[in-house]
Amino acid sequence: MKKHQPVLEQLFKVVNSYLAQPPGYYQYLTEHLQPQFFAANTVQYEKGDIVKKAWFLSSGFGIAYIYHDSGERQVVRIYTAGALIGGKSFIEQTPSEEYLMACRGSYWMSLTHAQVDEIYILFPDVLEQSRLIMARREQEELEHKKLLGLAAMEKIENFYKLYPALLEPGKILKDADIASFLLLGKSTLRDIRAKLISEGKLKLP
């Protein structure tokens, strides 16, 4: 794991931002976390799967999404570097209601459900840490709802200021996915984005 030490240190910093843990916990993570780089978009699990892994997203992006009866895909969550990912299906070991995809160019580290259970036994304070992570996730979902309540132009400007790496069309996420996340039409997204760029309010990298 030595070659992954910078990623581990990044993870430890994120973990400490919630609740510091004893040295043995970090040693356990060092010995058991499994790294993976995704050169292409890769589905981690699908609706109906029982999720068997929890992840740390070190770099790049991931998305959670659902399909409507019409067949249209809607992105419901965007994950960025530093995200700890382990939702309801993982915690309860029940079928997932959504899909998770690692976006191309992203780097993830994972633990199995059995390993997380072992961590809870060996390091009981991690349970409190998990509650704090869930509380922050609820706050992030509230912020997303606030974003959706804005007028279209303000919504799009704020979105790209939150996720500047997504401004270049199609490089990481398709316009259809971003539009679905913002509950807008693709043409609305494209027209307003072009206007914001032309006015200098958004700048391509």
N, C-alpha and C positions, 0 to 999 in steps of 0.2 A: 504493500500500500504506500510505500515511500513516494513513488512518483505521483500519487494522488494527494500528497500532504497539503498542498495549497487549497484543494477542494475541501479536504477535511477541516482545515482551519477556518475556511469560510462557513462550513456547517456549524462548527463549534461556536463561532461568533453569533450565528443566528440563534442557536440553542440557548446561549447565555443571555440573549436579549429577552427571553421569556423567564428562565429560572436557571441559575447556575446549578450544575450537577457535580457529584464526586468524580475524582479522576478515573475510577474504574469504569464509569459509564462511557467516557470518551475512548478509553482503551477498547471497550466492547465494540463501539461503532467502528473504530479503526480496523478491527479484526474481521468484522462481519459485513460491512457495507459492500455492495457489489456495484462497480461503476459501469456505465454504458454510454457511449456516444452514438447519436442517431444522425446518420448522414442523409436520411430521407425521412419524410413524415411517417410515423409509425404508431399504429393504434396499440395502446397498452392494455385496454380492456374495452369490452362492448356492453351494451345494455343486456342485462340478464346474467352476466358473469358475476361470480363471487370473487371479489378483488382479494388477491393473495399477497400483495406487496404494498408497502408505503414508500414514498420517494422523497428525495431532496433534489430539487432542480438547481443545479449549480450555475448553468449559463443557458441562454436561449429562452425559448418559449414553449409552453404547452397549452392546450385548450381542452375544456370539457364541453361537450355538446350533446344535444338531443335531436331526434327526428320527429317532425310533426306528421300527422296522418297524410298530409299532402305530399310527403316525401322531402320537404324542405328541411335543411339542417339549420339549427340555431345554436350558436355559441353562447353558453351560459356563464362561462368563467374563463378568464385568461390568466395563466400562470407565468410569472417572470422569475428571473434568477433570485434565489433565496427562498423560494416557496417550499413549504413542507406539505406534502400531498398524501392524504389518507382520509377518505371521506366515510360516509355512512356505511357503504357496503363493506369496506375494510374493517371498520370498527365492529359492526354487528354480524359480519359474515353472512349477509343477505344479498340477494341479486341486485346488481347495480341498476339504477334508473337512467344512467347516462353513459357516454363514451368518453374515453380519455385518449388524447393523441399527443405524442412528443413531436414537436415541430423539427424539421430538418435543421441540423446544426446545433442541436441542444445536447447538453451533457447532464446525465442523471445518475443518482446513486440510490440503491434500494435496500430495504430489509424485508424479510418475509414476515407473515403474520405470526408464525411460531417464534421468530426472533424477537418481535415486539412484545409478545406475551412474556418471554423470558426476561426481557428488560424490566417489565413491570414488577416481576418477582424479585429480581436482583436489586433494582433501584426504585423503590416505591414512590419517591418524589417525582418521578417522571409522569405519574398519573396527574399530578397537579399541573405540570408543564403542558400536558395534553389538553387540559381544560382551558389553559390560557391561550393555546393555539386555536382552539375552537372559538373562543371569545373574539380573537382577532379576526378570524374568518367571517364571523357574523358582522363585525364592523366593516369589513371590506365589501360584503354583500350590501350593506346599507349604503355605502358610498356609491356602489354601482346603481342602486335604485335612485339615488339623488341625481346621478349623472343622466339617467334616462328621463328625468323630469325636466331637463333643460330644453330650450328651443334648439332646433336642429343645428344651427351654425355654432352656437355656444357648446353644444354637446360634442360636435366633431372636433372643434378646436381643443377643448379640454381633454378629449380622448387622446389625441396625438401628442399633447404635451405630457400626458401620463405615460404614453408608449411611443416615444419618438422613433424607435427602431422599426416601427410598423408603417411609417409614413410612405416609404417607397412601395408603390402598388405591386402586390404579388410576390414580393421578395420573401416574406415569411408567411403572411396570411393572405388569403384571397379576399378581394373586396366583398364578396358575398358573405364571408364569415364575419368580417368587421361590421358590415351593415346589419347582419342578424343580431350581433351583440348589442348594437345601438338601437335596434328596432326601427331601422330606416331602410328605404329602398336603395339599391345599388346606385341608381342614377343620382339620387339626392346626395349620397356620400361623395360620389365622384365630382359632381358639380360644385359642391360647397368646398371640398378639399382643394380643388383647382383654384377657386376664388381666394381661399385663405393663403395659398402659396403665392398667388399673383400679387396679393396685397402685402406680402412679407410677414404675415402673422404665423405662418408655418414655413420651415425651411428644410428642404431635402438634405439628407446627410451627404 
